[in-house]
Amino acid sequence: MAGSKNASKKKQKRGIDFKKIKRKIGRKLPPAQNATNTEIKSKAIVLPEQSVASEKAGLAVNKKGLTLKELLQQTSHYNSKVRKDALLGIKDLFLKHPEELRLHKYAVIEKLRERIGDDDRLVRETLYQLFKSVIFPGFKEDNQELFVSLMMAYIFNSMTHLAIDVRLMAFKFLELVIQYYPPSFFLYAEKILQNFEDILRKNQFYLEDKSKLKNALSGLEQCLLLLPCNKKEVGSCEQNDAGQGMLHAFEPDVPAESAGFSLIIPKLKDLVPVLVNCFQDFIPAVQTGAHLDVQSFDCMVSILHSINHTVRFFVYMIDEGTSESRPSHGELDVAMLGGTISMTLMKKLLVLFPLNMRNQLSEKDDVKYFVLDSVLTEIFLHLSKWICPPGVLLEKFLEFLENALLGKICSDRRSGKAIQEKHLISLLPFVPKLVSQVANDWKSRLLQAFTKAFKDCNPVSSLKLACLSTMEEMVVPRQGMLYLDPRDPEILNFQIAWIRELPMLLILLGDKNTSHSQVVLHLLLRLGQRAFMNYSFALEYDNMQFSLQEFFCIYQDDGNIIYGPFVRLPRESQELSLCCLRYISNLDSHMLRSIAYCCLCPELEQYVIIRVIEILHSAYKSGHIQIADHISFFITLLSRFRVLPENVNAVMERDVNISNRGTFKSITGIVCSCLSQMGDSSLVFKILEKMVLDQMSQNLPLDNVCAMLRMLIALDSEETIISEQAFVSLVKILPRYLIDIVHCIAEDDGKASGSLSSSACCYYLVPCFFLFVKSHKLLGLVLKMLGSWRNESLSILPCDHTHYETDISSRVEAIVSVLLLLHKDDKIWQIMSSFKAEIDCILQSIISVQSSEEISMTLQEKHKLKCAHDRLKNGTSALHAEMQSV
């Protein structure tokens, strides 16, 4: 009974889980109750404007659309890649919009300087390139001192960073700042030198990688290079002191004045031993003969250069004796500190010279050791001014200098020669004093080596300029210091050998290397100024003119003229060349001829030709030129000068720039003025007369004949009498000259303006009028010569006017024009009135030709004869009437 009750209870509690729904076939099933609705409904959203775009409207953005403000904010991002990208974005922005840097430069610097000590290497490198390529060049014209003050605090802070890479990068930033603003070193010299000393003193721990050491040393070398070593350099440094104060928020950060040499000197004294210790770290590898790698070599060179700059600074401070270096009020004794440094260098550094004694070295190592030994030699030669070095050590350095001058150390390959010449330049300034101090055997050896180096080096190289400067000190010393005594025959022979090389060097340089030519000319001028003090020098200087002829001009036997470099040199060099001539005690006729033909070059300026005349005339007054040679120079110049264009009226007023006729007139006037100052007029006239007439007999152009005649009349005086021989020559020359005037001027009256023709006639006729007034007999002979126009020889007619030979009417017209031209001058006409018979003879001759049946003429020619006859007759009749009325 109990079991049945339980079974009924269980049956009653049982319920229905799912209700079965009967579906008809073909009907679509409804969706399930838990099905997801995948239908998408959307509506368009219309915005009137975007707020982000409106905020950047009109602002400068980079290629990613970021503004300067956004980029500067990103430079402080925690992610290093974002910081680097921000710096690249700033560079892109400044390159696209340079005005952004000018407007926000100080805000940019103030933000970017925080990244100098960034922990990420790529960020620091990117910042360095940004400063170097964009920001620093943009600050050249601004207040650089203020800009530096914003940077230096962060640079010094990074120099004490725990990470060595950050510290080294800070030195690179410092080097960049000093490169663009050198005075910044003197503003912060004490801190800078102290940080360099700290990093170099611990180089064994921090700088085992030589590339890192090189980065630190290059910055130090850049700083020490700014130290003064002569008056000019220290003057520039003092002028670049703190500068003027400015009203600016950052003014307190700017030092009020330069750190001063009194703070620099103790730091340098402590720095030198540190540098020596750094250098000694490389010596074991050198002494074992191991290959000298590039990084080690660069480090060694930088160390030696830094020591050399320091030594030069101490030498300057001791030699100049500036107020800062004098021991007063507790200041340090610079001489004592210099002595301490010199002893340190002598004991620990210079005793290592030469660095490698092995005979067999690779070519590259050979050059490297030469460079190192050269810098050591320079340091030694600087120190030798203070101390007396041991004789053995001095011999080593002298032998090295001799071999370097002889070219025995480096290989003959171009790279080795170039490096050798570069380092020889720094050693050559010590040669003059060394030669004056060493024993005679070394004196001769050094002079021979120097002479060979001077002759062998390239004429246009920097080494040649250095040799010329050294030579000048040994031949023409400055400041009254005579290093070499020319009374010593051996020394004199060397000096003469150098002087003889100078003219040939000047010719080799040509007109393309003007700076080198100017140095040679300066040296020649100084030699000339000193030549009178020594007979051997004076004689050698005079003989130098024969080599200099090619420098001016060469006149060949076939008549060709080869102009030398002189004509195309700058005016300053031409002036130096001419000044050298003043100190030649006896200018040879061949040299004067060369200079005269040089003046004929069309490329030569009028100023230069006039300066030639002035300087040669000054030399004549000083007795350096013979009177006959001086006159011959003037005649060659005026007779050979080619006036362009040859037709006077071919050049109208608007074309005056293409003619050199004005130049020739000026030269003629100056020559005539010089002739009048040459002394006894009668003596000068006798020498001049024959030369001038010989030149005029060669059928010269109109302008040149006019110049010759003006030279004659320039010496007019009661004592100057024209000789009979001159009369004969002038009678043949003047008719032809007068017809030339008519042909070139009078016949072109229609083409030229009246004023031009009138002034030209006056200029050319004045010499003739002057001679006719002085000698009536000469005028009469000229009129008789004009009356012989029917003569077949035609000697009075210009040879280049061939139409006169066949056209009788043209001859007559020319002669009539000459006579009428002479009639226009009152004085000449008064004189001509006494030669009425000669003029009537010419008229009668014209009539006889007109009526002659033996001479065949065209109607046009007969008409021209008739017109010419009438013109002459009417002109003479009118003037005779005027004379009778008077």
Secondary structure, 3 states (H helix, E strand, C coil): CHHHHHHHHHHHHCCCCCCCCCCCCCCCCCCCCCCCCCCCCCCCCCCCCCHHHHHHCCCCECCCCCEHHHHHHHCCCCCHHHHHHHHHHHHHHHHHCHHHHHHCHHHHHHHHHHHHHCCCHHHHHHHHHHHHHHHCHHHCCCCHHHHHHHHHHHHHHHHCCCCHHHHHHHHHHHHHHHHHCCCHHHHCHHHHHHHHHHHHHCHHHHCCCHHHHHHHHHHHHHHHCCCCCCHHHHHHHHHCCCCCCCCCCCHHHCCCCCCCHHHHHHHHHHHHHHHHHHHHCCHHHHHCCCCCCHHHHHHHHHHHHHHHHHHHHHHHHHHHCCHHHCCCCCCCCHHHHHHHHHHHHHHHCHHHCCCCCCCCCCHHHHHHHHHHHHHHHHHHHHHCCCCCCCHHHHHHHHHHHHHHHHCCCCCCCHHHHHHHHHHHHHHHHHHHHHHHHCCHHHHHHHHHHHHHHHHHCCCCCHHHHHHHHHHHHHHCCCCCCCCCCCCCHHHHHHHHHHHHHHHHHHHHHCCCCHHHHHHHHHHHHHHHHHHCCCHHHHHHHHHHHHHHHHHHEEECCCCCEEECHHHHCCHHHHHHHHHHHCCCCCCCHHHHHHHHHHCCCCCCCHHHHHHHHHHHHHHHHCCCCCHHHHHHHHHHHHHHCCCCCCCHHHCCHHHHHHCCHHHHHHHHHHHHHHHCCCCCHHHHHHHHHHHHHHHHCCCCCHHHHHHHHHHHHHCCCCCCCCCHHHHHHHHHHHHHHHHHHHHHCHHHCCCCCHHHHHHHHHHHHHHHHHHHHHCHHHHHHHHHHHHCCCCCCCCCCCCCCCHHHHCHHHHHHHHHHHHHHHHCCHHHHHHHHHHHHHHHHHHHHHHHHHHCCCCCCCHHHHHHHHHHHHHHHHHHHHHHHHHHHC
